[in-house]
């Protein structure tokens, strides 16, 4: 049972400035949302979120598709967003299948809000 009626949102990005920017943007949506930002791949995999924003290139040779694959294997119900400056055309078919949505950097406020509201509608359907 969920302890709050907001979303649990995780942002995985190797750039601290972008993590901070995403946290600020996401914090404007709903006071009940819990936002967790990290640059650590293992923290991202262990954290149970409703919505994941994953930057593609994560430093040290890692890419977010490795994280997305782990999340898919967990069988948890969540949305995974590929947000990156790497165009979708550069991803393999397997990688494309791991993500639910794709956003190109620089992302804008409305795109992020739309993704959050879509996730909220899926988690808390209107009656």
KELUM-443623 format. One record per atom (N, C-alpha, C): residue number from 1; x, y, z; atom name; residue in one letter. Coordinates in nm, 2 decimals. Layout:
N
+-----+--------+--------+--------+------+------+
| pos |     xx |     yy |     zz | site | code |
+-----+--------+--------+--------+------+------+
| NUM |      X |      Y |      Z |   CA |    a |
...
+-----+--------+--------+--------+------+------+
This chain:
127
+-----+--------+--------+--------+------+------+
| pos |     xx |     yy |     zz | site | code |
+-----+--------+--------+--------+------+------+
|   1 |   0.08 |  -0.12 |   0.00 |    N |    x |
|   1 |   0.00 |   0.00 |   0.00 |   CA |    x |
|   1 |   0.09 |   0.12 |   0.00 |    C |    x |
|   2 |   0.05 |   0.22 |  -0.08 |    N |    x |
|   2 |   0.13 |   0.34 |  -0.10 |   CA |    x |
|   2 |   0.10 |   0.43 |   0.02 |    C |    x |
|   3 |   0.21 |   0.49 |   0.07 |    N |    x |
|   3 |   0.20 |   0.58 |   0.19 |   CA |    x |
|   3 |   0.16 |   0.72 |   0.16 |    C |    x |
|   4 |   0.16 |   0.76 |   0.04 |    N |    x |
|   4 |   0.12 |   0.89 |  -0.01 |   CA |    x |
|   4 |   0.05 |   0.88 |  -0.14 |    C |    x |
|   5 |  -0.03 |   0.98 |  -0.18 |    N |    x |
|   5 |  -0.10 |   0.97 |  -0.30 |   CA |    x |
|   5 |  -0.04 |   1.05 |  -0.41 |    C |    x |
|   6 |   0.09 |   1.06 |  -0.41 |    N |    x |
|   6 |   0.17 |   1.12 |  -0.51 |   CA |    x |
|   6 |   0.25 |   1.02 |  -0.59 |    C |    x |
|   7 |   0.33 |   1.06 |  -0.68 |    N |    x |
|   7 |   0.41 |   0.97 |  -0.76 |   CA |    x |
|   7 |   0.55 |   0.96 |  -0.70 |    C |    x |
|   8 |   0.61 |   0.84 |  -0.71 |    N |    x |
|   8 |   0.76 |   0.83 |  -0.68 |   CA |    x |
|   8 |   0.83 |   0.84 |  -0.82 |    C |    x |
|   9 |   0.91 |   0.94 |  -0.83 |    N |    x |
|   9 |   0.98 |   0.97 |  -0.96 |   CA |    x |
|   9 |   1.13 |   0.97 |  -0.93 |    C |    x |
|  10 |   1.20 |   0.90 |  -1.02 |    N |    x |
|  10 |   1.35 |   0.90 |  -1.02 |   CA |    x |
|  10 |   1.41 |   0.95 |  -1.15 |    C |    x |
|  11 |   1.51 |   1.03 |  -1.13 |    N |    x |
|  11 |   1.59 |   1.09 |  -1.24 |   CA |    x |
|  11 |   1.73 |   1.03 |  -1.23 |    C |    x |
|  12 |   1.78 |   0.97 |  -1.33 |    N |    x |
|  12 |   1.91 |   0.92 |  -1.34 |   CA |    x |
|  12 |   1.99 |   0.99 |  -1.45 |    C |    x |
|  13 |   2.08 |   1.07 |  -1.41 |    N |    x |
|  13 |   2.16 |   1.15 |  -1.50 |   CA |    x |
|  13 |   2.30 |   1.17 |  -1.44 |    C |    x |
|  14 |   2.41 |   1.16 |  -1.53 |    N |    x |
|  14 |   2.54 |   1.17 |  -1.48 |   CA |    x |
|  14 |   2.58 |   1.32 |  -1.46 |    C |    x |
|  15 |   2.50 |   1.41 |  -1.51 |    N |    x |
|  15 |   2.53 |   1.55 |  -1.49 |   CA |    x |
|  15 |   2.45 |   1.61 |  -1.38 |    C |    x |
|  16 |   2.52 |   1.66 |  -1.27 |    N |    x |
|  16 |   2.46 |   1.71 |  -1.15 |   CA |    x |
|  16 |   2.37 |   1.83 |  -1.18 |    C |    x |
|  17 |   2.41 |   1.92 |  -1.27 |    N |    x |
|  17 |   2.33 |   2.03 |  -1.30 |   CA |    x |
|  17 |   2.19 |   1.99 |  -1.36 |    C |    x |
|  18 |   2.20 |   1.89 |  -1.45 |    N |    x |
|  18 |   2.07 |   1.85 |  -1.51 |   CA |    x |
|  18 |   1.98 |   1.77 |  -1.41 |    C |    x |
|  19 |   2.05 |   1.70 |  -1.32 |    N |    x |
|  19 |   1.97 |   1.64 |  -1.21 |   CA |    x |
|  19 |   1.90 |   1.74 |  -1.13 |    C |    x |
|  20 |   1.97 |   1.85 |  -1.09 |    N |    x |
|  20 |   1.91 |   1.96 |  -1.01 |   CA |    x |
|  20 |   1.80 |   2.03 |  -1.09 |    C |    x |
|  21 |   1.82 |   2.05 |  -1.22 |    N |    x |
|  21 |   1.72 |   2.12 |  -1.30 |   CA |    x |
|  21 |   1.59 |   2.03 |  -1.30 |    C |    x |
|  22 |   1.61 |   1.90 |  -1.32 |    N |    x |
|  22 |   1.49 |   1.81 |  -1.33 |   CA |    x |
|  22 |   1.42 |   1.81 |  -1.19 |    C |    x |
|  23 |   1.50 |   1.81 |  -1.08 |    N |    x |
|  23 |   1.43 |   1.80 |  -0.95 |   CA |    x |
|  23 |   1.35 |   1.93 |  -0.93 |    C |    x |
|  24 |   1.40 |   2.04 |  -0.97 |    N |    x |
|  24 |   1.32 |   2.17 |  -0.95 |   CA |    x |
|  24 |   1.20 |   2.16 |  -1.04 |    C |    x |
|  25 |   1.21 |   2.12 |  -1.16 |    N |    x |
|  25 |   1.09 |   2.12 |  -1.25 |   CA |    x |
|  25 |   0.99 |   2.02 |  -1.20 |    C |    x |
|  26 |   1.03 |   1.90 |  -1.16 |    N |    x |
|  26 |   0.94 |   1.80 |  -1.11 |   CA |    x |
|  26 |   0.88 |   1.84 |  -0.98 |    C |    x |
|  27 |   0.95 |   1.92 |  -0.90 |    N |    x |
|  27 |   0.89 |   1.96 |  -0.77 |   CA |    x |
|  27 |   0.77 |   2.05 |  -0.78 |    C |    x |
|  28 |   0.76 |   2.11 |  -0.90 |    N |    x |
|  28 |   0.65 |   2.21 |  -0.92 |   CA |    x |
|  28 |   0.51 |   2.14 |  -0.95 |    C |    x |
|  29 |   0.51 |   2.01 |  -0.97 |    N |    x |
|  29 |   0.39 |   1.93 |  -1.01 |   CA |    x |
|  29 |   0.29 |   1.91 |  -0.90 |    C |    x |
|  30 |   0.33 |   1.84 |  -0.80 |    N |    x |
|  30 |   0.24 |   1.80 |  -0.69 |   CA |    x |
|  30 |   0.32 |   1.78 |  -0.56 |    C |    x |
|  31 |   0.27 |   1.84 |  -0.46 |    N |    x |
|  31 |   0.35 |   1.84 |  -0.33 |   CA |    x |
|  31 |   0.36 |   1.70 |  -0.27 |    C |    x |
|  32 |   0.28 |   1.61 |  -0.32 |    N |    x |
|  32 |   0.28 |   1.47 |  -0.27 |   CA |    x |
|  32 |   0.38 |   1.38 |  -0.35 |    C |    x |
|  33 |   0.43 |   1.43 |  -0.46 |    N |    x |
|  33 |   0.53 |   1.36 |  -0.54 |   CA |    x |
|  33 |   0.66 |   1.35 |  -0.46 |    C |    x |
|  34 |   0.72 |   1.23 |  -0.47 |    N |    x |
|  34 |   0.85 |   1.21 |  -0.41 |   CA |    x |
|  34 |   0.95 |   1.21 |  -0.53 |    C |    x |
|  35 |   1.05 |   1.30 |  -0.52 |    N |    x |
|  35 |   1.15 |   1.31 |  -0.63 |   CA |    x |
|  35 |   1.28 |   1.26 |  -0.58 |    C |    x |
|  36 |   1.35 |   1.17 |  -0.65 |    N |    x |
|  36 |   1.48 |   1.12 |  -0.61 |   CA |    x |
|  36 |   1.57 |   1.13 |  -0.74 |    C |    x |
|  37 |   1.68 |   1.21 |  -0.72 |    N |    x |
|  37 |   1.77 |   1.22 |  -0.83 |   CA |    x |
|  37 |   1.90 |   1.16 |  -0.79 |    C |    x |
|  38 |   1.97 |   1.10 |  -0.89 |    N |    x |
|  38 |   2.09 |   1.03 |  -0.86 |   CA |    x |
|  38 |   2.17 |   1.02 |  -0.99 |    C |    x |
|  39 |   2.30 |   1.00 |  -0.97 |    N |    x |
|  39 |   2.39 |   0.97 |  -1.08 |   CA |    x |
|  39 |   2.44 |   0.83 |  -1.07 |    C |    x |
|  40 |   2.39 |   0.75 |  -0.97 |    N |    x |
|  40 |   2.44 |   0.62 |  -0.94 |   CA |    x |
|  40 |   2.34 |   0.51 |  -1.00 |    C |    x |
|  41 |   2.39 |   0.43 |  -1.08 |    N |    x |
|  41 |   2.31 |   0.33 |  -1.15 |   CA |    x |
|  41 |   2.25 |   0.23 |  -1.06 |    C |    x |
|  42 |   2.33 |   0.19 |  -0.96 |    N |    x |
|  42 |   2.28 |   0.09 |  -0.86 |   CA |    x |
|  42 |   2.17 |   0.14 |  -0.78 |    C |    x |
|  43 |   2.18 |   0.27 |  -0.74 |    N |    x |
|  43 |   2.07 |   0.34 |  -0.66 |   CA |    x |
|  43 |   1.94 |   0.34 |  -0.75 |    C |    x |
|  44 |   1.96 |   0.37 |  -0.87 |    N |    x |
|  44 |   1.84 |   0.38 |  -0.96 |   CA |    x |
|  44 |   1.77 |   0.25 |  -0.98 |    C |    x |
|  45 |   1.85 |   0.14 |  -0.99 |    N |    x |
|  45 |   1.79 |   0.01 |  -1.00 |   CA |    x |
|  45 |   1.72 |  -0.04 |  -0.88 |    C |    x |
|  46 |   1.77 |   0.00 |  -0.76 |    N |    x |
|  46 |   1.71 |  -0.04 |  -0.63 |   CA |    x |
|  46 |   1.59 |   0.04 |  -0.59 |    C |    x |
|  47 |   1.59 |   0.16 |  -0.64 |    N |    x |
|  47 |   1.48 |   0.25 |  -0.60 |   CA |    x |
|  47 |   1.35 |   0.21 |  -0.67 |    C |    x |
|  48 |   1.24 |   0.20 |  -0.60 |    N |    x |
|  48 |   1.11 |   0.16 |  -0.66 |   CA |    x |
|  48 |   1.04 |   0.29 |  -0.69 |    C |    x |
|  49 |   1.02 |   0.32 |  -0.82 |    N |    x |
|  49 |   0.96 |   0.44 |  -0.86 |   CA |    x |
|  49 |   0.84 |   0.41 |  -0.95 |    C |    x |
|  50 |   0.75 |   0.50 |  -0.97 |    N |    x |
|  50 |   0.64 |   0.49 |  -1.07 |   CA |    x |
|  50 |   0.69 |   0.54 |  -1.20 |    C |    x |
|  51 |   0.78 |   0.63 |  -1.20 |    N |    x |
|  51 |   0.83 |   0.70 |  -1.32 |   CA |    x |
|  51 |   0.98 |   0.72 |  -1.32 |    C |    x |
|  52 |   1.05 |   0.67 |  -1.42 |    N |    x |
|  52 |   1.19 |   0.69 |  -1.43 |   CA |    x |
|  52 |   1.23 |   0.77 |  -1.55 |    C |    x |
|  53 |   1.31 |   0.88 |  -1.53 |    N |    x |
|  53 |   1.37 |   0.96 |  -1.63 |   CA |    x |
|  53 |   1.51 |   0.91 |  -1.64 |    C |    x |
|  54 |   1.55 |   0.85 |  -1.75 |    N |    x |
|  54 |   1.69 |   0.80 |  -1.77 |   CA |    x |
|  54 |   1.76 |   0.87 |  -1.88 |    C |    x |
|  55 |   1.87 |   0.94 |  -1.84 |    N |    x |
|  55 |   1.96 |   0.99 |  -1.95 |   CA |    x |
|  55 |   2.03 |   0.88 |  -2.01 |    C |    x |
|  56 |   2.06 |   0.89 |  -2.14 |    N |    x |
|  56 |   2.12 |   0.77 |  -2.21 |   CA |    x |
|  56 |   2.26 |   0.75 |  -2.17 |    C |    x |
|  57 |   2.35 |   0.84 |  -2.18 |    N |    x |
|  57 |   2.49 |   0.82 |  -2.15 |   CA |    x |
|  57 |   2.51 |   0.86 |  -2.00 |    C |    x |
|  58 |   2.57 |   0.76 |  -1.93 |    N |    x |
|  58 |   2.58 |   0.77 |  -1.78 |   CA |    x |
|  58 |   2.72 |   0.77 |  -1.73 |    C |    x |
|  59 |   2.82 |   0.79 |  -1.82 |    N |    x |
|  59 |   2.96 |   0.79 |  -1.78 |   CA |    x |
|  59 |   3.01 |   0.65 |  -1.75 |    C |    x |
|  60 |   3.14 |   0.64 |  -1.75 |    N |    x |
|  60 |   3.20 |   0.51 |  -1.72 |   CA |    x |
|  60 |   3.16 |   0.40 |  -1.82 |    C |    x |
|  61 |   3.12 |   0.44 |  -1.94 |    N |    x |
|  61 |   3.08 |   0.34 |  -2.04 |   CA |    x |
|  61 |   2.94 |   0.28 |  -2.02 |    C |    x |
|  62 |   2.86 |   0.33 |  -1.92 |    N |    x |
|  62 |   2.73 |   0.28 |  -1.90 |   CA |    x |
|  62 |   2.63 |   0.36 |  -1.99 |    C |    x |
|  63 |   2.52 |   0.29 |  -2.03 |    N |    x |
|  63 |   2.41 |   0.36 |  -2.09 |   CA |    x |
|  63 |   2.28 |   0.32 |  -2.02 |    C |    x |
|  64 |   2.18 |   0.40 |  -2.03 |    N |    x |
|  64 |   2.06 |   0.38 |  -1.96 |   CA |    x |
|  64 |   1.98 |   0.25 |  -2.00 |    C |    x |
|  65 |   2.01 |   0.20 |  -2.12 |    N |    x |
|  65 |   1.94 |   0.08 |  -2.16 |   CA |    x |
|  65 |   1.97 |  -0.03 |  -2.07 |    C |    x |
|  66 |   2.09 |  -0.03 |  -2.01 |    N |    x |
|  66 |   2.13 |  -0.14 |  -1.91 |   CA |    x |
|  66 |   2.04 |  -0.13 |  -1.79 |    C |    x |
|  67 |   2.02 |   0.00 |  -1.74 |    N |    x |
|  67 |   1.93 |   0.02 |  -1.63 |   CA |    x |
|  67 |   1.79 |  -0.02 |  -1.66 |    C |    x |
|  68 |   1.74 |   0.03 |  -1.78 |    N |    x |
|  68 |   1.60 |   0.00 |  -1.82 |   CA |    x |
|  68 |   1.58 |  -0.15 |  -1.83 |    C |    x |
|  69 |   1.67 |  -0.22 |  -1.88 |    N |    x |
|  69 |   1.66 |  -0.37 |  -1.89 |   CA |    x |
|  69 |   1.64 |  -0.43 |  -1.75 |    C |    x |
|  70 |   1.72 |  -0.39 |  -1.65 |    N |    x |
|  70 |   1.71 |  -0.43 |  -1.52 |   CA |    x |
|  70 |   1.57 |  -0.40 |  -1.46 |    C |    x |
|  71 |   1.52 |  -0.28 |  -1.49 |    N |    x |
|  71 |   1.39 |  -0.23 |  -1.44 |   CA |    x |
|  71 |   1.28 |  -0.32 |  -1.50 |    C |    x |
|  72 |   1.29 |  -0.35 |  -1.63 |    N |    x |
|  72 |   1.19 |  -0.43 |  -1.70 |   CA |    x |
|  72 |   1.19 |  -0.57 |  -1.64 |    C |    x |
|  73 |   1.30 |  -0.62 |  -1.61 |    N |    x |
|  73 |   1.31 |  -0.76 |  -1.55 |   CA |    x |
|  73 |   1.25 |  -0.76 |  -1.41 |    C |    x |
|  74 |   1.23 |  -0.65 |  -1.34 |    N |    x |
|  74 |   1.18 |  -0.65 |  -1.21 |   CA |    x |
|  74 |   1.03 |  -0.68 |  -1.20 |    C |    x |
|  75 |   0.96 |  -0.66 |  -1.32 |    N |    x |
|  75 |   0.82 |  -0.69 |  -1.33 |   CA |    x |
|  75 |   0.73 |  -0.59 |  -1.25 |    C |    x |
|  76 |   0.79 |  -0.48 |  -1.21 |    N |    x |
|  76 |   0.72 |  -0.37 |  -1.14 |   CA |    x |
|  76 |   0.64 |  -0.29 |  -1.25 |    C |    x |
|  77 |   0.54 |  -0.23 |  -1.20 |    N |    x |
|  77 |   0.46 |  -0.14 |  -1.29 |   CA |    x |
|  77 |   0.51 |   0.00 |  -1.29 |    C |    x |
|  78 |   0.57 |   0.04 |  -1.39 |    N |    x |
|  78 |   0.63 |   0.18 |  -1.40 |   CA |    x |
|  78 |   0.65 |   0.22 |  -1.54 |    C |    x |
|  79 |   0.67 |   0.35 |  -1.56 |    N |    x |
|  79 |   0.70 |   0.40 |  -1.69 |   CA |    x |
|  79 |   0.85 |   0.44 |  -1.69 |    C |    x |
|  80 |   0.91 |   0.41 |  -1.80 |    N |    x |
|  80 |   1.05 |   0.45 |  -1.82 |   CA |    x |
|  80 |   1.07 |   0.54 |  -1.94 |    C |    x |
|  81 |   1.12 |   0.66 |  -1.91 |    N |    x |
|  81 |   1.14 |   0.76 |  -2.01 |   CA |    x |
|  81 |   1.29 |   0.78 |  -2.05 |    C |    x |
|  82 |   1.32 |   0.77 |  -2.18 |    N |    x |
|  82 |   1.45 |   0.79 |  -2.23 |   CA |    x |
|  82 |   1.46 |   0.94 |  -2.26 |    C |    x |
|  83 |   1.54 |   1.01 |  -2.18 |    N |    x |
|  83 |   1.55 |   1.16 |  -2.21 |   CA |    x |
|  83 |   1.70 |   1.18 |  -2.23 |    C |    x |
|  84 |   1.73 |   1.23 |  -2.35 |    N |    x |
|  84 |   1.87 |   1.24 |  -2.39 |   CA |    x |
|  84 |   1.88 |   1.33 |  -2.52 |    C |    x |
|  85 |   2.00 |   1.36 |  -2.55 |    N |    x |
|  85 |   2.03 |   1.43 |  -2.67 |   CA |    x |
|  85 |   2.07 |   1.33 |  -2.78 |    C |    x |
|  86 |   2.07 |   1.20 |  -2.75 |    N |    x |
|  86 |   2.09 |   1.10 |  -2.85 |   CA |    x |
|  86 |   1.96 |   1.07 |  -2.92 |    C |    x |
|  87 |   1.95 |   1.09 |  -3.05 |    N |    x |
|  87 |   1.83 |   1.06 |  -3.12 |   CA |    x |
|  87 |   1.79 |   0.92 |  -3.11 |    C |    x |
|  88 |   1.66 |   0.89 |  -3.12 |    N |    x |
|  88 |   1.61 |   0.75 |  -3.11 |   CA |    x |
|  88 |   1.67 |   0.66 |  -3.23 |    C |    x |
|  89 |   1.70 |   0.73 |  -3.34 |    N |    x |
|  89 |   1.76 |   0.65 |  -3.45 |   CA |    x |
|  89 |   1.89 |   0.59 |  -3.42 |    C |    x |
|  90 |   1.96 |   0.63 |  -3.32 |    N |    x |
|  90 |   2.09 |   0.57 |  -3.28 |   CA |    x |
|  90 |   2.07 |   0.45 |  -3.19 |    C |    x |
|  91 |   1.95 |   0.43 |  -3.14 |    N |    x |
|  91 |   1.93 |   0.31 |  -3.05 |   CA |    x |
|  91 |   1.90 |   0.19 |  -3.13 |    C |    x |
|  92 |   1.93 |   0.07 |  -3.07 |    N |    x |
|  92 |   1.90 |  -0.05 |  -3.13 |   CA |    x |
|  92 |   1.75 |  -0.08 |  -3.11 |    C |    x |
|  93 |   1.69 |  -0.17 |  -3.18 |    N |    x |
|  93 |   1.55 |  -0.21 |  -3.16 |   CA |    x |
|  93 |   1.53 |  -0.26 |  -3.02 |    C |    x |
|  94 |   1.62 |  -0.34 |  -2.97 |    N |    x |
|  94 |   1.61 |  -0.39 |  -2.84 |   CA |    x |
|  94 |   1.61 |  -0.28 |  -2.74 |    C |    x |
|  95 |   1.69 |  -0.18 |  -2.75 |    N |    x |
|  95 |   1.69 |  -0.06 |  -2.66 |   CA |    x |
|  95 |   1.56 |   0.02 |  -2.67 |    C |    x |
|  96 |   1.51 |   0.04 |  -2.79 |    N |    x |
|  96 |   1.39 |   0.11 |  -2.81 |   CA |    x |
|  96 |   1.27 |   0.04 |  -2.73 |    C |    x |
|  97 |   1.27 |  -0.09 |  -2.74 |    N |    x |
|  97 |   1.17 |  -0.16 |  -2.67 |   CA |    x |
|  97 |   1.17 |  -0.16 |  -2.52 |    C |    x |
|  98 |   1.28 |  -0.11 |  -2.46 |    N |    x |
|  98 |   1.29 |  -0.10 |  -2.31 |   CA |    x |
|  98 |   1.22 |   0.03 |  -2.26 |    C |    x |
|  99 |   1.20 |   0.12 |  -2.34 |    N |    x |
|  99 |   1.14 |   0.25 |  -2.30 |   CA |    x |
|  99 |   1.00 |   0.27 |  -2.33 |    C |    x |
| 100 |   0.93 |   0.34 |  -2.25 |    N |    x |
| 100 |   0.79 |   0.37 |  -2.28 |   CA |    x |
| 100 |   0.77 |   0.50 |  -2.36 |    C |    x |
| 101 |   0.85 |   0.60 |  -2.33 |    N |    x |
| 101 |   0.85 |   0.73 |  -2.39 |   CA |    x |
| 101 |   0.99 |   0.79 |  -2.42 |    C |    x |
| 102 |   1.00 |   0.88 |  -2.51 |    N |    x |
| 102 |   1.12 |   0.94 |  -2.55 |   CA |    x |
| 102 |   1.11 |   1.09 |  -2.55 |    C |    x |
| 103 |   1.20 |   1.15 |  -2.48 |    N |    x |
| 103 |   1.21 |   1.30 |  -2.48 |   CA |    x |
| 103 |   1.35 |   1.34 |  -2.53 |    C |    x |
| 104 |   1.36 |   1.44 |  -2.61 |    N |    x |
| 104 |   1.49 |   1.49 |  -2.66 |   CA |    x |
| 104 |   1.53 |   1.61 |  -2.57 |    C |    x |
| 105 |   1.66 |   1.61 |  -2.53 |    N |    x |
| 105 |   1.72 |   1.72 |  -2.46 |   CA |    x |
| 105 |   1.74 |   1.83 |  -2.56 |    C |    x |
| 106 |   1.72 |   1.95 |  -2.53 |    N |    x |
| 106 |   1.67 |   2.00 |  -2.40 |   CA |    x |
| 106 |   1.52 |   1.98 |  -2.40 |    C |    x |
| 107 |   1.48 |   1.92 |  -2.28 |    N |    x |
| 107 |   1.34 |   1.90 |  -2.26 |   CA |    x |
| 107 |   1.28 |   2.03 |  -2.21 |    C |    x |
| 108 |   1.15 |   2.04 |  -2.24 |    N |    x |
| 108 |   1.08 |   2.16 |  -2.19 |   CA |    x |
| 108 |   0.98 |   2.13 |  -2.08 |    C |    x |
| 109 |   0.94 |   2.23 |  -2.00 |    N |    x |
| 109 |   0.86 |   2.21 |  -1.89 |   CA |    x |
| 109 |   0.73 |   2.14 |  -1.92 |    C |    x |
| 110 |   0.67 |   2.17 |  -2.03 |    N |    x |
| 110 |   0.54 |   2.11 |  -2.07 |   CA |    x |
| 110 |   0.55 |   1.97 |  -2.10 |    C |    x |
| 111 |   0.66 |   1.93 |  -2.17 |    N |    x |
| 111 |   0.68 |   1.79 |  -2.20 |   CA |    x |
| 111 |   0.69 |   1.70 |  -2.07 |    C |    x |
| 112 |   0.77 |   1.76 |  -1.98 |    N |    x |
| 112 |   0.79 |   1.69 |  -1.85 |   CA |    x |
| 112 |   0.65 |   1.68 |  -1.78 |    C |    x |
| 113 |   0.58 |   1.79 |  -1.77 |    N |    x |
| 113 |   0.45 |   1.78 |  -1.70 |   CA |    x |
| 113 |   0.35 |   1.68 |  -1.77 |    C |    x |
| 114 |   0.35 |   1.68 |  -1.90 |    N |    x |
| 114 |   0.27 |   1.58 |  -1.97 |   CA |    x |
| 114 |   0.30 |   1.44 |  -1.94 |    C |    x |
| 115 |   0.43 |   1.41 |  -1.93 |    N |    x |
| 115 |   0.47 |   1.27 |  -1.89 |   CA |    x |
| 115 |   0.43 |   1.24 |  -1.75 |    C |    x |
| 116 |   0.45 |   1.34 |  -1.66 |    N |    x |
| 116 |   0.41 |   1.31 |  -1.52 |   CA |    x |
| 116 |   0.26 |   1.29 |  -1.51 |    C |    x |
| 117 |   0.18 |   1.37 |  -1.58 |    N |    x |
| 117 |   0.03 |   1.36 |  -1.57 |   CA |    x |
| 117 |  -0.02 |   1.23 |  -1.63 |    C |    x |
| 118 |   0.05 |   1.19 |  -1.74 |    N |    x |
| 118 |   0.02 |   1.06 |  -1.80 |   CA |    x |
| 118 |   0.04 |   0.95 |  -1.70 |    C |    x |
| 119 |   0.15 |   0.95 |  -1.63 |    N |    x |
| 119 |   0.18 |   0.85 |  -1.53 |   CA |    x |
| 119 |   0.08 |   0.86 |  -1.42 |    C |    x |
| 120 |   0.05 |   0.98 |  -1.37 |    N |    x |
| 120 |  -0.05 |   0.99 |  -1.26 |   CA |    x |
| 120 |  -0.18 |   0.93 |  -1.31 |    C |    x |
| 121 |  -0.22 |   0.96 |  -1.43 |    N |    x |
| 121 |  -0.35 |   0.90 |  -1.48 |   CA |    x |
| 121 |  -0.35 |   0.75 |  -1.48 |    C |    x |
| 122 |  -0.23 |   0.69 |  -1.51 |    N |    x |
| 122 |  -0.22 |   0.54 |  -1.51 |   CA |    x |
| 122 |  -0.22 |   0.48 |  -1.37 |    C |    x |
| 123 |  -0.16 |   0.55 |  -1.28 |    N |    x |
| 123 |  -0.15 |   0.51 |  -1.14 |   CA |    x |
| 123 |  -0.28 |   0.53 |  -1.06 |    C |    x |
| 124 |  -0.34 |   0.65 |  -1.09 |    N |    x |
| 124 |  -0.46 |   0.69 |  -1.02 |   CA |    x |
| 124 |  -0.57 |   0.72 |  -1.12 |    C |    x |
| 125 |  -0.63 |   0.61 |  -1.18 |    N |    x |
| 125 |  -0.73 |   0.64 |  -1.29 |   CA |    x |
| 125 |  -0.85 |   0.72 |  -1.23 |    C |    x |
| 126 |  -0.90 |   0.81 |  -1.31 |    N |    x |
| 126 |  -1.02 |   0.89 |  -1.28 |   CA |    x |
| 126 |  -1.14 |   0.80 |  -1.28 |    C |    x |
| 127 |  -1.22 |   0.81 |  -1.18 |    N |    x |
| 127 |  -1.34 |   0.73 |  -1.18 |   CA |    x |
| 127 |  -1.46 |   0.79 |  -1.25 |    C |    x |
+-----+--------+--------+--------+------+------+
